[in-house]
Structures are given as C-alpha cells and as structure tokens.
Amino acid sequence: MAPLAPPAKRQKLTGRAFYESLGSPRYILAPMVDQSEFAWRLLTRSFLTPAQQSSFLAYTPMLHARLYKETSSYREHHFQPTRISVPSSHPSSPDTGTVAYLDGHPVHDRPLIVQFCANDPTHLLEAARRVAPYCDAVDLNLGCPQRIARKGHYGSFLQESPNLIHSLISTLAQNLDVPVTAKMRVLDTREDTLRYAKMLLDAGASWIAVHGRRREQKGHETGLADWNVIRYLRDQLPKGAVIFANGNILGHEDIHQCLEKTGADGVMSAEGNLCDPGIFAGEPERREGLKRGEYWVGRDGKAGWRMDAVLRRYLDILYSFVLEKEPPKRNPLFVPGKPHHLAQPEPTPSSQPPQNPPPPNTHPLPHHEPSTSEPPRKKSKPNHPSTRTFSPNLLAVQPHLFHLLRPLLTKHTRIRDKLARTRPGDMASYEEILADVEAVTRAGMIEYDEELETATLATTLANDAVDDGVGSEGKKVDDEEEAEDEGESSAKAVERCRRPWWICQAYVRPLPKEALEKGSLKLGKKARRKTEAEKGVKVEEKELVEPVREEVDDGDGVPREEMAKEAMVCG
C-alpha cells in the first residue's frame, strides 16, 4: 500500500450537513465488542452494490478511552490505521510518510466512526484526538448495558449523570477536528427519552443512534425493541436532527420496514449482521465479482447467502488484507443442477491446507522441553502454532464463525467441536473448517433437491389442508389463534427467518415470556414483586434466582478488567 497522500484540510461539518457529506447513509453497521473489526466491516461492504456502498456507514468496536489514552499495547491491539503505532501525542492529520494499513483505510474502510466509552472528558478528548485523522467522526457509547459497564461507570450507566454526559459531548464538539455522535438506549418513558435525546443534541452531537430497548433488556430479557419510541423522537425533535434506529433487524426486509415505521434517517444492524453479513445487500444483482452459486433461492421463494461462499470471502479478505498474501486457489462452488458426478470435487479435511507465516502482532510462546522426572500428563494437548496473535482481525475469527455457522454447527457437531479447538491466527485450521463446511453444504443441497423431487402425496394434501385453514387434526383454525401476539411469541419471526441450515439466517432470541416458560430465565427481585402485585400470588423463593452472568474474558493478552464482553452489541 502506498504512503498516505498529504490530506486536504477538512472543513468540520456538523449535524445534517455532515450526514449528507457522507452520502446520507441509510445502512449502518453497529459497533460490537471485538466483532465489528476491519475484516468484518470489509466483508459486509463486499456484498453491496456501488449504489449501496455510497449509502453505507460502519462503526468500529467500542474502545475504552482511558486505556486507549494510556496504554500503547491497547492501541496497537485494537486500532491499526497504519503500520506503525498510533503516536502517543495526537496528530492533527495523518503523517504523509506513514503507510495506510487497515482501520480507516481511505479506500477500503470509509466512512468510519470510532466509538469510545468514557467517563472523563479529558481522557475522551485525548483518545479521540489520536484516532481523528483516521475516521470521519467519534462516537460516545451511552448504551452498553453490561455489569462491567456499571462497575466502570460508562455506557448506559451514565444515564443518571446528565451533566457528565453533556460535558463529554461538548468537550469533543468544541475541541475535536471531526464531529461527535452518540449512541443511546430508550429510557422508561417517551418523555424522559425525548429530554435525554434533546440534551445529547444540544451538547453538540451531530446525530444520535437510538437502540429501541431499555438498559434492562439484555440476555434472555432482551425482548423486542420499541420502534414507536423512535418514531416519537422523530416527530418531536427538530426536522434537521439526524436519527438512526437500532433493534429488531433480522433480515433485509426489516430495514425498509424500520425506515418506514420510525421515520429514521438510517437503520443500524448488529446481531443480524453477525448471522448474515449480506443483510444490507438483499437479493444481489448480476454484477462483476458475484460468483455463480453464492446466493441461493429456494423453490418456496426464500433465499439467502450460502455459508460456504461467505466463509470463502471472509478467509480471502483475511489473507489479502491482514496477512497480505494471495488466498489459496479454490475449486468453483458446487452448484445444484449440474450432474453430481461432473461437479468439481470439494477439498476434503485431510487435504493439506496452505501453511501460513506467523500472523501480524504475534509473539513467540515459550517452549518447554519435557522433563523425564515429571509425572506423565493426563491428557496431551493438541499441537497449536507456537505464536500468539493480538491482531483484532484474527482474534475475532472463531466467534464470528460460531455466529455465522450457528444452524450448520447445531446439525454437524463434529465441525462445531473442531471449530472450538481452533486458535487465533491458525489459518490452516480454518481452511479445514471451510473444507468441512463445503462438503456438508454440498451434501445438504443434494438432499434438499432430492426431498423436493420425492415429496409424497400425503405432504401435498397436508399443505393443502393448511392453506384451506384446516388444522392438523382436521379442525378449522381460529383466525384469532392464528394471529399471535408479536409481543408474546417469537414463532412467526422464527418461521419467517428459517432457511436451510447451510444458508445464512438470523438467530431469533426467545422472548422473555418464552424464556420463563422454558426455564432459561428466572425472575429477579424486582420482577417478583411486580408479579406478586399483579397476580396477588407469592412466588416461591427457589424460582427467583438471578441468572448467572459470565465473567469478562481476558484471553487476548490485553488488560480487559474494564472492558465489555466479546460479541456484545455496544449499546
């Protein structure tokens, strides 16, 4: 990559003028802890047409302002705009002698918003000044609902400190060369939410991204986002205010429905994008770069991107941009309709994957020779590469694949177990995973076609009965029973999103009522008191145990005692 050209002095635009200068983006990739990194952003962009590209905006994962300001290793491991470390003193523009690397690359990764969590205006300003030359704006996280955010006093737990929030935003608005934005959650009432949003805009936020869930809605208690509150904000705030809507985006069709119902300027997707990075693209047009077979359309009209095709794209991006080497030569994707004996054979897991050089940001692990005086070990550990990587793009691969391949891994547990044993930077293991995914996808697609061709008359008659409004036992289906309450059941969403297990598809969380019925969620003290007040029944104590939350992982070698959990939506 060539050295950065001398940048022209940017005029600082704010508000709607700034939004329009970016192309008035309608598709926004949300900030996610350790999961909206460069490679994943580039993968998401790769599905978009040129017209869609001009309407796309991405956020980095949430960064901790104080750690970014004080710790050089944290900066090196979490934000990599150049080949050299981001300087400890803040530059006003990129050094013309430095070489653009990944984050904020002027060709591949713009427009880009860098998100921070913070509770100190000085720390936030110093951290923001260091990333400002490599992004289009800096965002303040006001939505993280995790316990670690409560402990660190950031994210949604700043809601009770409006003066501090105002100081954080106004400090950046007055002293930073790029605009400042904010991402928030709705409060308990519409009126409180409106006052909160007005305060953010008055402090200097150029736009607000509104997650339509309250702080308490997380985990099994996530429930549905309230688009009506976002619509209320749109109607009550000045017409020039820019609002992004976040929540309930399971598929491409939800984006347009959300835009219509909320009146928002753009729609943000987080978990929907993790399950389907092509969620913003919709059904692809025939264009250069789209390979045959990547997008599947079923006979029932349901369609989606094939997991094996998406995994190929993802690994090839890692090779080309992060490892900076040619991707392996691959056989064409299996395409149904060809005679199966003429189709290109897919590589088997036993084939030798390409050997890769040590990935960037790696350090040798100490090697210990076995001692004859030591007792034999109970179980030998698998051989892993003798290097440990701190590249955010390589650390994110395994969690991404667990999201992306979720339906496939549920069916093929052998691949799931193999994926669980992979280590960051071990591209040979990921090539084996890809070979396995391609093999089972091919078998699944053949089986799908064969099942359609051999459908029995009984199945046809059963489908006709359902179409006629007749239940499985020959009883007429009550229209009221058919129209399920969307706030009480996720069945309709599950059915709408269901695809064959080799197709990328949304994961639909059970709603709180369903989680309670299944036993995966227990009532807390507040919910118990509310239930007792409503029903006049005392709930037994043994049913009131709070769900156990996982502790924060610190496996990447960077101090993370104040960081949120991986793969969680940043607000």
Secondary structure, DSSP 8 states (H G I E B T S, - for coil): --B-----------HHHHHHHTT---EEE--BTTTS-HHHHHHHHHTS-HHHHTTEEEE---EEHHHHHH-HHHHHHH--SBSS---SS--SS--TTSBB-STT-TTTS-SEEEEEE-S-HHHHHHHHHHHGGGSSEEEEEE---SHHHHHHT-GGGGTT-HHHHHHHHHHHHHH-SS-EEEEEE--SSHHHHHHHHHHHHHHT-SEEEEESS-TT--GGG-----HHHHHHHHHHS-TT-EEEEES---SHHHHHHHHHHH--SEEEESHHHHH-TTTTT-S--S-TT--TTSEEE-TTS-EEEBHHHHHHHHHHHIIIIIS-S----------TTS-TTTS-----TTS--------SSEEE-------TTS---SS------SEEE--HHHHTHHHHHHHHTHHHHHH-HHHHHHHHT--TT-HHHHHHHHHHHHHHHHHHHHHHHHHHHT--HHHHHHHHHHHTTB-TTS-B--HHHHS--TTT--HHHHHHH---TTB--------HHHHHHHTS----HHHHHHHHHHH-----GGG-----------TTSS--TT---TT-B--
